[in-house]
Amino acid sequence: MQIRKATIGGLLSTILTASVMAFAAGPALAQNVHLKGGAKAEPSFVDNILTLSASGALAGLGNGDVLITLSATGNPTATCANKGQNQPPGQNPAEVEVRGSQSIPEGEIDNGNVPFSVTTEAPVSPIPGAPDCPNPNWTETITDVAFTSARITVEQPPGTVVLTVTCTFSSPTQNGTVPASNVTCSSS
């Protein structure tokens, strides 16, 4: 009977040791994910006429794939054209929201750090039904977007949000690089 107790005790000890080792060898989780570059670090933005790009670097990541999503809100400029391609001036549709994402595989993360560069999709254009034109038989085409705000969401693994950076632009963007002095961001 004592041999059986010793064998069961040894087996339990082996299972416990293996469980602890498996837990310790598991994937490292993200710790305090933030934009790299200090307390005042902010992403860089570029207004590409119809899309917005954001770039920067992340620190504090764990192991696992990363998904970065950029959402941006802006004021579009549009033209209306009738079937004869005549364009009345001053047609501006309501505010639009666009988004884009970048997937970064785990293998690209170096000691918890990784650069990113993500660009939104362009808004739907021509706008179905031409709501800002004289009638729905016209074609309403967005020609530019002046962005007013942006939000970067970082997920690791995808589905688990580890960082949200919300940025506003003190004046709507104009085509090209957005001056850092025009950008104010907060992280959560």
PyMOL CGO cylinders between C-alpha atoms (Angstrom):
from pymol import cmd
from pymol.cgo import CYLINDER

trace = [
    CYLINDER, 0.00, 0.00, 0.00, 2.85, 2.41, 0.75, 0.3, 1, 1, 1, 1, 1, 1,
    CYLINDER, 2.85, 2.41, 0.75, 4.31, 1.94, -2.73, 0.3, 1, 1, 1, 1, 1, 1,
    CYLINDER, 4.31, 1.94, -2.73, 1.02, 3.03, -4.26, 0.3, 1, 1, 1, 1, 1, 1,
    CYLINDER, 1.02, 3.03, -4.26, 0.88, 6.20, -2.07, 0.3, 1, 1, 1, 1, 1, 1,
    CYLINDER, 0.88, 6.20, -2.07, 4.46, 7.09, -2.99, 0.3, 1, 1, 1, 1, 1, 1,
    CYLINDER, 4.46, 7.09, -2.99, 3.72, 6.58, -6.69, 0.3, 1, 1, 1, 1, 1, 1,
    CYLINDER, 3.72, 6.58, -6.69, 0.59, 8.76, -6.53, 0.3, 1, 1, 1, 1, 1, 1,
    CYLINDER, 0.59, 8.76, -6.53, 2.46, 11.44, -4.59, 0.3, 1, 1, 1, 1, 1, 1,
    CYLINDER, 2.46, 11.44, -4.59, 5.30, 11.43, -7.14, 0.3, 1, 1, 1, 1, 1, 1,
    CYLINDER, 5.30, 11.43, -7.14, 2.82, 11.61, -9.99, 0.3, 1, 1, 1, 1, 1, 1,
    CYLINDER, 2.82, 11.61, -9.99, 1.04, 14.59, -8.42, 0.3, 1, 1, 1, 1, 1, 1,
    CYLINDER, 1.04, 14.59, -8.42, 4.39, 16.31, -7.86, 0.3, 1, 1, 1, 1, 1, 1,
    CYLINDER, 4.39, 16.31, -7.86, 5.35, 15.76, -11.51, 0.3, 1, 1, 1, 1, 1, 1,
    CYLINDER, 5.35, 15.76, -11.51, 2.01, 17.13, -12.75, 0.3, 1, 1, 1, 1, 1, 1,
    CYLINDER, 2.01, 17.13, -12.75, 2.30, 20.19, -10.50, 0.3, 1, 1, 1, 1, 1, 1,
    CYLINDER, 2.30, 20.19, -10.50, 5.86, 20.90, -11.66, 0.3, 1, 1, 1, 1, 1, 1,
    CYLINDER, 5.86, 20.90, -11.66, 4.88, 20.53, -15.33, 0.3, 1, 1, 1, 1, 1, 1,
    CYLINDER, 4.88, 20.53, -15.33, 1.90, 22.87, -14.85, 0.3, 1, 1, 1, 1, 1, 1,
    CYLINDER, 1.90, 22.87, -14.85, 4.06, 25.56, -13.24, 0.3, 1, 1, 1, 1, 1, 1,
    CYLINDER, 4.06, 25.56, -13.24, 6.65, 25.29, -16.03, 0.3, 1, 1, 1, 1, 1, 1,
    CYLINDER, 6.65, 25.29, -16.03, 3.99, 25.49, -18.73, 0.3, 1, 1, 1, 1, 1, 1,
    CYLINDER, 3.99, 25.49, -18.73, 2.49, 28.58, -17.12, 0.3, 1, 1, 1, 1, 1, 1,
    CYLINDER, 2.49, 28.58, -17.12, 5.91, 30.24, -16.79, 0.3, 1, 1, 1, 1, 1, 1,
    CYLINDER, 5.91, 30.24, -16.79, 6.74, 29.47, -20.41, 0.3, 1, 1, 1, 1, 1, 1,
    CYLINDER, 6.74, 29.47, -20.41, 3.43, 30.89, -21.69, 0.3, 1, 1, 1, 1, 1, 1,
    CYLINDER, 3.43, 30.89, -21.69, 3.25, 34.00, -23.84, 0.3, 1, 1, 1, 1, 1, 1,
    CYLINDER, 3.25, 34.00, -23.84, 4.27, 37.32, -22.33, 0.3, 1, 1, 1, 1, 1, 1,
    CYLINDER, 4.27, 37.32, -22.33, 1.35, 39.69, -22.04, 0.3, 1, 1, 1, 1, 1, 1,
    CYLINDER, 1.35, 39.69, -22.04, 1.40, 43.37, -23.03, 0.3, 1, 1, 1, 1, 1, 1,
    CYLINDER, 1.40, 43.37, -23.03, 2.56, 45.60, -20.19, 0.3, 1, 1, 1, 1, 1, 1,
    CYLINDER, 2.56, 45.60, -20.19, 1.73, 49.32, -20.28, 0.3, 1, 1, 1, 1, 1, 1,
    CYLINDER, 1.73, 49.32, -20.28, 1.57, 49.68, -24.06, 0.3, 1, 1, 1, 1, 1, 1,
    CYLINDER, 1.57, 49.68, -24.06, 2.34, 53.25, -25.10, 0.3, 1, 1, 1, 1, 1, 1,
    CYLINDER, 2.34, 53.25, -25.10, 3.69, 55.37, -27.92, 0.3, 1, 1, 1, 1, 1, 1,
    CYLINDER, 3.69, 55.37, -27.92, 7.46, 55.28, -27.92, 0.3, 1, 1, 1, 1, 1, 1,
    CYLINDER, 7.46, 55.28, -27.92, 9.20, 58.58, -27.34, 0.3, 1, 1, 1, 1, 1, 1,
    CYLINDER, 9.20, 58.58, -27.34, 8.36, 59.72, -23.81, 0.3, 1, 1, 1, 1, 1, 1,
    CYLINDER, 8.36, 59.72, -23.81, 5.42, 61.28, -22.03, 0.3, 1, 1, 1, 1, 1, 1,
    CYLINDER, 5.42, 61.28, -22.03, 4.57, 63.69, -24.85, 0.3, 1, 1, 1, 1, 1, 1,
    CYLINDER, 4.57, 63.69, -24.85, 4.92, 61.18, -27.69, 0.3, 1, 1, 1, 1, 1, 1,
    CYLINDER, 4.92, 61.18, -27.69, 2.34, 61.59, -30.42, 0.3, 1, 1, 1, 1, 1, 1,
    CYLINDER, 2.34, 61.59, -30.42, 1.92, 59.90, -33.78, 0.3, 1, 1, 1, 1, 1, 1,
    CYLINDER, 1.92, 59.90, -33.78, 2.72, 61.73, -37.01, 0.3, 1, 1, 1, 1, 1, 1,
    CYLINDER, 2.72, 61.73, -37.01, -0.10, 62.34, -39.47, 0.3, 1, 1, 1, 1, 1, 1,
    CYLINDER, -0.10, 62.34, -39.47, -0.27, 62.96, -43.23, 0.3, 1, 1, 1, 1, 1, 1,
    CYLINDER, -0.27, 62.96, -43.23, -3.41, 64.16, -45.05, 0.3, 1, 1, 1, 1, 1, 1,
    CYLINDER, -3.41, 64.16, -45.05, -3.39, 62.33, -48.41, 0.3, 1, 1, 1, 1, 1, 1,
    CYLINDER, -3.39, 62.33, -48.41, -6.33, 64.31, -49.89, 0.3, 1, 1, 1, 1, 1, 1,
    CYLINDER, -6.33, 64.31, -49.89, -8.96, 61.56, -49.33, 0.3, 1, 1, 1, 1, 1, 1,
    CYLINDER, -8.96, 61.56, -49.33, -7.19, 59.42, -46.71, 0.3, 1, 1, 1, 1, 1, 1,
    CYLINDER, -7.19, 59.42, -46.71, -5.26, 60.00, -43.48, 0.3, 1, 1, 1, 1, 1, 1,
    CYLINDER, -5.26, 60.00, -43.48, -2.04, 58.21, -42.52, 0.3, 1, 1, 1, 1, 1, 1,
    CYLINDER, -2.04, 58.21, -42.52, -0.63, 57.86, -38.99, 0.3, 1, 1, 1, 1, 1, 1,
    CYLINDER, -0.63, 57.86, -38.99, 2.81, 56.55, -38.05, 0.3, 1, 1, 1, 1, 1, 1,
    CYLINDER, 2.81, 56.55, -38.05, 4.87, 56.13, -34.92, 0.3, 1, 1, 1, 1, 1, 1,
    CYLINDER, 4.87, 56.13, -34.92, 6.28, 53.40, -32.72, 0.3, 1, 1, 1, 1, 1, 1,
    CYLINDER, 6.28, 53.40, -32.72, 4.79, 51.35, -29.90, 0.3, 1, 1, 1, 1, 1, 1,
    CYLINDER, 4.79, 51.35, -29.90, 6.54, 50.12, -26.76, 0.3, 1, 1, 1, 1, 1, 1,
    CYLINDER, 6.54, 50.12, -26.76, 5.46, 47.82, -23.92, 0.3, 1, 1, 1, 1, 1, 1,
    CYLINDER, 5.46, 47.82, -23.92, 4.03, 45.11, -26.17, 0.3, 1, 1, 1, 1, 1, 1,
    CYLINDER, 4.03, 45.11, -26.17, 4.01, 41.44, -25.20, 0.3, 1, 1, 1, 1, 1, 1,
    CYLINDER, 4.01, 41.44, -25.20, 4.11, 38.43, -27.47, 0.3, 1, 1, 1, 1, 1, 1,
    CYLINDER, 4.11, 38.43, -27.47, 1.41, 37.95, -30.06, 0.3, 1, 1, 1, 1, 1, 1,
    CYLINDER, 1.41, 37.95, -30.06, 0.12, 39.56, -33.21, 0.3, 1, 1, 1, 1, 1, 1,
    CYLINDER, 0.12, 39.56, -33.21, -0.90, 43.23, -33.11, 0.3, 1, 1, 1, 1, 1, 1,
    CYLINDER, -0.90, 43.23, -33.11, -3.79, 44.94, -34.92, 0.3, 1, 1, 1, 1, 1, 1,
    CYLINDER, -3.79, 44.94, -34.92, -3.72, 48.74, -35.26, 0.3, 1, 1, 1, 1, 1, 1,
    CYLINDER, -3.72, 48.74, -35.26, -6.86, 50.54, -36.42, 0.3, 1, 1, 1, 1, 1, 1,
    CYLINDER, -6.86, 50.54, -36.42, -6.98, 54.19, -37.46, 0.3, 1, 1, 1, 1, 1, 1,
    CYLINDER, -6.98, 54.19, -37.46, -10.38, 55.93, -37.53, 0.3, 1, 1, 1, 1, 1, 1,
    CYLINDER, -10.38, 55.93, -37.53, -10.62, 59.53, -38.69, 0.3, 1, 1, 1, 1, 1, 1,
    CYLINDER, -10.62, 59.53, -38.69, -13.39, 62.08, -38.97, 0.3, 1, 1, 1, 1, 1, 1,
    CYLINDER, -13.39, 62.08, -38.97, -13.33, 64.94, -41.45, 0.3, 1, 1, 1, 1, 1, 1,
    CYLINDER, -13.33, 64.94, -41.45, -15.22, 67.50, -43.46, 0.3, 1, 1, 1, 1, 1, 1,
    CYLINDER, -15.22, 67.50, -43.46, -15.38, 66.52, -47.13, 0.3, 1, 1, 1, 1, 1, 1,
    CYLINDER, -15.38, 66.52, -47.13, -15.47, 68.82, -50.12, 0.3, 1, 1, 1, 1, 1, 1,
    CYLINDER, -15.47, 68.82, -50.12, -17.51, 67.52, -53.03, 0.3, 1, 1, 1, 1, 1, 1,
    CYLINDER, -17.51, 67.52, -53.03, -18.64, 68.46, -56.47, 0.3, 1, 1, 1, 1, 1, 1,
    CYLINDER, -18.64, 68.46, -56.47, -22.04, 67.83, -58.00, 0.3, 1, 1, 1, 1, 1, 1,
    CYLINDER, -22.04, 67.83, -58.00, -22.40, 67.18, -61.69, 0.3, 1, 1, 1, 1, 1, 1,
    CYLINDER, -22.40, 67.18, -61.69, -25.56, 66.70, -63.71, 0.3, 1, 1, 1, 1, 1, 1,
    CYLINDER, -25.56, 66.70, -63.71, -25.80, 64.35, -66.66, 0.3, 1, 1, 1, 1, 1, 1,
    CYLINDER, -25.80, 64.35, -66.66, -24.33, 67.12, -68.86, 0.3, 1, 1, 1, 1, 1, 1,
    CYLINDER, -24.33, 67.12, -68.86, -21.35, 67.31, -66.41, 0.3, 1, 1, 1, 1, 1, 1,
    CYLINDER, -21.35, 67.31, -66.41, -22.23, 70.88, -65.31, 0.3, 1, 1, 1, 1, 1, 1,
    CYLINDER, -22.23, 70.88, -65.31, -21.02, 71.61, -61.77, 0.3, 1, 1, 1, 1, 1, 1,
    CYLINDER, -21.02, 71.61, -61.77, -22.70, 74.12, -59.46, 0.3, 1, 1, 1, 1, 1, 1,
    CYLINDER, -22.70, 74.12, -59.46, -20.23, 75.54, -56.88, 0.3, 1, 1, 1, 1, 1, 1,
    CYLINDER, -20.23, 75.54, -56.88, -20.28, 75.08, -53.09, 0.3, 1, 1, 1, 1, 1, 1,
    CYLINDER, -20.28, 75.08, -53.09, -21.62, 71.58, -52.61, 0.3, 1, 1, 1, 1, 1, 1,
    CYLINDER, -21.62, 71.58, -52.61, -20.29, 70.12, -49.34, 0.3, 1, 1, 1, 1, 1, 1,
    CYLINDER, -20.29, 70.12, -49.34, -21.61, 66.89, -47.85, 0.3, 1, 1, 1, 1, 1, 1,
    CYLINDER, -21.61, 66.89, -47.85, -21.89, 66.09, -44.17, 0.3, 1, 1, 1, 1, 1, 1,
    CYLINDER, -21.89, 66.09, -44.17, -18.95, 64.93, -42.05, 0.3, 1, 1, 1, 1, 1, 1,
    CYLINDER, -18.95, 64.93, -42.05, -17.45, 61.52, -42.95, 0.3, 1, 1, 1, 1, 1, 1,
    CYLINDER, -17.45, 61.52, -42.95, -15.66, 58.84, -40.94, 0.3, 1, 1, 1, 1, 1, 1,
    CYLINDER, -15.66, 58.84, -40.94, -13.05, 56.62, -42.54, 0.3, 1, 1, 1, 1, 1, 1,
    CYLINDER, -13.05, 56.62, -42.54, -10.92, 53.80, -41.14, 0.3, 1, 1, 1, 1, 1, 1,
    CYLINDER, -10.92, 53.80, -41.14, -8.06, 51.52, -42.00, 0.3, 1, 1, 1, 1, 1, 1,
    CYLINDER, -8.06, 51.52, -42.00, -5.98, 48.92, -40.20, 0.3, 1, 1, 1, 1, 1, 1,
    CYLINDER, -5.98, 48.92, -40.20, -2.53, 47.35, -40.12, 0.3, 1, 1, 1, 1, 1, 1,
    CYLINDER, -2.53, 47.35, -40.12, -1.75, 43.84, -38.91, 0.3, 1, 1, 1, 1, 1, 1,
    CYLINDER, -1.75, 43.84, -38.91, 1.71, 43.29, -37.43, 0.3, 1, 1, 1, 1, 1, 1,
    CYLINDER, 1.71, 43.29, -37.43, 2.82, 39.69, -36.91, 0.3, 1, 1, 1, 1, 1, 1,
    CYLINDER, 2.82, 39.69, -36.91, 4.42, 38.72, -33.60, 0.3, 1, 1, 1, 1, 1, 1,
    CYLINDER, 4.42, 38.72, -33.60, 7.78, 38.12, -35.33, 0.3, 1, 1, 1, 1, 1, 1,
    CYLINDER, 7.78, 38.12, -35.33, 8.16, 41.84, -36.12, 0.3, 1, 1, 1, 1, 1, 1,
    CYLINDER, 8.16, 41.84, -36.12, 7.99, 42.88, -32.44, 0.3, 1, 1, 1, 1, 1, 1,
    CYLINDER, 7.99, 42.88, -32.44, 11.49, 43.48, -31.04, 0.3, 1, 1, 1, 1, 1, 1,
    CYLINDER, 11.49, 43.48, -31.04, 11.77, 43.55, -27.23, 0.3, 1, 1, 1, 1, 1, 1,
    CYLINDER, 11.77, 43.55, -27.23, 8.21, 44.88, -26.95, 0.3, 1, 1, 1, 1, 1, 1,
    CYLINDER, 8.21, 44.88, -26.95, 8.76, 47.59, -29.60, 0.3, 1, 1, 1, 1, 1, 1,
    CYLINDER, 8.76, 47.59, -29.60, 7.41, 47.93, -33.14, 0.3, 1, 1, 1, 1, 1, 1,
    CYLINDER, 7.41, 47.93, -33.14, 6.97, 50.80, -35.63, 0.3, 1, 1, 1, 1, 1, 1,
    CYLINDER, 6.97, 50.80, -35.63, 3.61, 51.26, -37.35, 0.3, 1, 1, 1, 1, 1, 1,
    CYLINDER, 3.61, 51.26, -37.35, 2.23, 53.09, -40.35, 0.3, 1, 1, 1, 1, 1, 1,
    CYLINDER, 2.23, 53.09, -40.35, -1.49, 52.82, -41.04, 0.3, 1, 1, 1, 1, 1, 1,
    CYLINDER, -1.49, 52.82, -41.04, -3.70, 54.57, -43.62, 0.3, 1, 1, 1, 1, 1, 1,
    CYLINDER, -3.70, 54.57, -43.62, -7.48, 54.87, -43.77, 0.3, 1, 1, 1, 1, 1, 1,
    CYLINDER, -7.48, 54.87, -43.77, -9.57, 53.90, -46.74, 0.3, 1, 1, 1, 1, 1, 1,
    CYLINDER, -9.57, 53.90, -46.74, -11.05, 56.76, -48.80, 0.3, 1, 1, 1, 1, 1, 1,
    CYLINDER, -11.05, 56.76, -48.80, -14.71, 57.69, -48.21, 0.3, 1, 1, 1, 1, 1, 1,
    CYLINDER, -14.71, 57.69, -48.21, -17.34, 56.21, -50.51, 0.3, 1, 1, 1, 1, 1, 1,
    CYLINDER, -17.34, 56.21, -50.51, -17.47, 58.36, -53.64, 0.3, 1, 1, 1, 1, 1, 1,
    CYLINDER, -17.47, 58.36, -53.64, -19.52, 59.11, -55.61, 0.3, 1, 1, 1, 1, 1, 1,
    CYLINDER, -19.52, 59.11, -55.61, -21.98, 59.44, -52.76, 0.3, 1, 1, 1, 1, 1, 1,
    CYLINDER, -21.98, 59.44, -52.76, -25.05, 57.26, -53.43, 0.3, 1, 1, 1, 1, 1, 1,
    CYLINDER, -25.05, 57.26, -53.43, -28.18, 59.30, -54.06, 0.3, 1, 1, 1, 1, 1, 1,
    CYLINDER, -28.18, 59.30, -54.06, -26.22, 62.59, -54.24, 0.3, 1, 1, 1, 1, 1, 1,
    CYLINDER, -26.22, 62.59, -54.24, -27.92, 63.98, -51.09, 0.3, 1, 1, 1, 1, 1, 1,
    CYLINDER, -27.92, 63.98, -51.09, -26.17, 67.37, -51.27, 0.3, 1, 1, 1, 1, 1, 1,
    CYLINDER, -26.17, 67.37, -51.27, -26.87, 67.98, -54.95, 0.3, 1, 1, 1, 1, 1, 1,
    CYLINDER, -26.87, 67.98, -54.95, -29.97, 69.56, -56.54, 0.3, 1, 1, 1, 1, 1, 1,
    CYLINDER, -29.97, 69.56, -56.54, -31.51, 66.10, -57.11, 0.3, 1, 1, 1, 1, 1, 1,
    CYLINDER, -31.51, 66.10, -57.11, -30.58, 62.40, -56.91, 0.3, 1, 1, 1, 1, 1, 1,
    CYLINDER, -30.58, 62.40, -56.91, -30.00, 62.21, -60.69, 0.3, 1, 1, 1, 1, 1, 1,
    CYLINDER, -30.00, 62.21, -60.69, -26.78, 64.17, -60.21, 0.3, 1, 1, 1, 1, 1, 1,
    CYLINDER, -26.78, 64.17, -60.21, -23.38, 62.66, -59.29, 0.3, 1, 1, 1, 1, 1, 1,
    CYLINDER, -23.38, 62.66, -59.29, -21.78, 63.83, -56.03, 0.3, 1, 1, 1, 1, 1, 1,
    CYLINDER, -21.78, 63.83, -56.03, -18.03, 63.17, -55.89, 0.3, 1, 1, 1, 1, 1, 1,
    CYLINDER, -18.03, 63.17, -55.89, -15.81, 63.83, -52.86, 0.3, 1, 1, 1, 1, 1, 1,
    CYLINDER, -15.81, 63.83, -52.86, -12.65, 65.64, -53.95, 0.3, 1, 1, 1, 1, 1, 1,
    CYLINDER, -12.65, 65.64, -53.95, -10.98, 66.33, -50.58, 0.3, 1, 1, 1, 1, 1, 1,
    CYLINDER, -10.98, 66.33, -50.58, -11.34, 65.67, -46.84, 0.3, 1, 1, 1, 1, 1, 1,
    CYLINDER, -11.34, 65.67, -46.84, -10.16, 68.12, -44.14, 0.3, 1, 1, 1, 1, 1, 1,
    CYLINDER, -10.16, 68.12, -44.14, -9.66, 65.86, -41.10, 0.3, 1, 1, 1, 1, 1, 1,
    CYLINDER, -9.66, 65.86, -41.10, -10.69, 67.11, -37.65, 0.3, 1, 1, 1, 1, 1, 1,
    CYLINDER, -10.69, 67.11, -37.65, -9.89, 64.12, -35.41, 0.3, 1, 1, 1, 1, 1, 1,
    CYLINDER, -9.89, 64.12, -35.41, -8.35, 60.65, -35.36, 0.3, 1, 1, 1, 1, 1, 1,
    CYLINDER, -8.35, 60.65, -35.36, -8.34, 57.61, -33.08, 0.3, 1, 1, 1, 1, 1, 1,
    CYLINDER, -8.34, 57.61, -33.08, -5.71, 54.86, -33.04, 0.3, 1, 1, 1, 1, 1, 1,
    CYLINDER, -5.71, 54.86, -33.04, -6.70, 51.59, -31.39, 0.3, 1, 1, 1, 1, 1, 1,
    CYLINDER, -6.70, 51.59, -31.39, -4.05, 48.94, -30.62, 0.3, 1, 1, 1, 1, 1, 1,
    CYLINDER, -4.05, 48.94, -30.62, -5.11, 45.35, -29.98, 0.3, 1, 1, 1, 1, 1, 1,
    CYLINDER, -5.11, 45.35, -29.98, -2.85, 42.53, -28.77, 0.3, 1, 1, 1, 1, 1, 1,
    CYLINDER, -2.85, 42.53, -28.77, -3.91, 39.90, -29.48, 0.3, 1, 1, 1, 1, 1, 1,
    CYLINDER, -3.91, 39.90, -29.48, -6.54, 41.13, -31.97, 0.3, 1, 1, 1, 1, 1, 1,
    CYLINDER, -6.54, 41.13, -31.97, -9.77, 41.47, -30.01, 0.3, 1, 1, 1, 1, 1, 1,
    CYLINDER, -9.77, 41.47, -30.01, -8.06, 42.73, -26.82, 0.3, 1, 1, 1, 1, 1, 1,
    CYLINDER, -8.06, 42.73, -26.82, -7.61, 46.53, -26.76, 0.3, 1, 1, 1, 1, 1, 1,
    CYLINDER, -7.61, 46.53, -26.76, -4.35, 47.49, -25.02, 0.3, 1, 1, 1, 1, 1, 1,
    CYLINDER, -4.35, 47.49, -25.02, -4.11, 51.16, -26.07, 0.3, 1, 1, 1, 1, 1, 1,
    CYLINDER, -4.11, 51.16, -26.07, -6.36, 53.88, -27.48, 0.3, 1, 1, 1, 1, 1, 1,
    CYLINDER, -6.36, 53.88, -27.48, -4.88, 57.18, -28.65, 0.3, 1, 1, 1, 1, 1, 1,
    CYLINDER, -4.88, 57.18, -28.65, -7.42, 59.93, -29.39, 0.3, 1, 1, 1, 1, 1, 1,
    CYLINDER, -7.42, 59.93, -29.39, -6.16, 62.97, -31.32, 0.3, 1, 1, 1, 1, 1, 1,
    CYLINDER, -6.16, 62.97, -31.32, -7.74, 66.24, -32.37, 0.3, 1, 1, 1, 1, 1, 1,
    CYLINDER, -7.74, 66.24, -32.37, -6.45, 68.73, -34.90, 0.3, 1, 1, 1, 1, 1, 1,
    CYLINDER, -6.45, 68.73, -34.90, -6.68, 72.38, -33.77, 0.3, 1, 1, 1, 1, 1, 1,
    CYLINDER, -6.68, 72.38, -33.77, -7.68, 73.31, -37.31, 0.3, 1, 1, 1, 1, 1, 1,
    CYLINDER, -7.68, 73.31, -37.31, -8.82, 70.92, -40.04, 0.3, 1, 1, 1, 1, 1, 1,
    CYLINDER, -8.82, 70.92, -40.04, -5.94, 69.31, -41.92, 0.3, 1, 1, 1, 1, 1, 1,
    CYLINDER, -5.94, 69.31, -41.92, -4.78, 70.46, -45.32, 0.3, 1, 1, 1, 1, 1, 1,
    CYLINDER, -4.78, 70.46, -45.32, -3.15, 68.17, -47.85, 0.3, 1, 1, 1, 1, 1, 1,
    CYLINDER, -3.15, 68.17, -47.85, 0.31, 67.00, -46.76, 0.3, 1, 1, 1, 1, 1, 1,
    CYLINDER, 0.31, 67.00, -46.76, 2.08, 66.56, -43.45, 0.3, 1, 1, 1, 1, 1, 1,
    CYLINDER, 2.08, 66.56, -43.45, 0.01, 67.69, -40.46, 0.3, 1, 1, 1, 1, 1, 1,
    CYLINDER, 0.01, 67.69, -40.46, 2.16, 70.03, -38.31, 0.3, 1, 1, 1, 1, 1, 1,
    CYLINDER, 2.16, 70.03, -38.31, 2.83, 68.56, -34.83, 0.3, 1, 1, 1, 1, 1, 1,
    CYLINDER, 2.83, 68.56, -34.83, 1.72, 71.90, -33.34, 0.3, 1, 1, 1, 1, 1, 1,
    CYLINDER, 1.72, 71.90, -33.34, -1.75, 71.21, -34.81, 0.3, 1, 1, 1, 1, 1, 1,
    CYLINDER, -1.75, 71.21, -34.81, -2.08, 67.81, -33.04, 0.3, 1, 1, 1, 1, 1, 1,
    CYLINDER, -2.08, 67.81, -33.04, -3.21, 67.13, -29.45, 0.3, 1, 1, 1, 1, 1, 1,
    CYLINDER, -3.21, 67.13, -29.45, -3.51, 63.52, -28.28, 0.3, 1, 1, 1, 1, 1, 1,
    CYLINDER, -3.51, 63.52, -28.28, -4.50, 61.64, -25.14, 0.3, 1, 1, 1, 1, 1, 1,
    CYLINDER, -4.50, 61.64, -25.14, -3.97, 57.94, -24.42, 0.3, 1, 1, 1, 1, 1, 1,
    CYLINDER, -3.97, 57.94, -24.42, -6.00, 55.44, -22.45, 0.3, 1, 1, 1, 1, 1, 1,
]
cmd.load_cgo(trace, "trace")
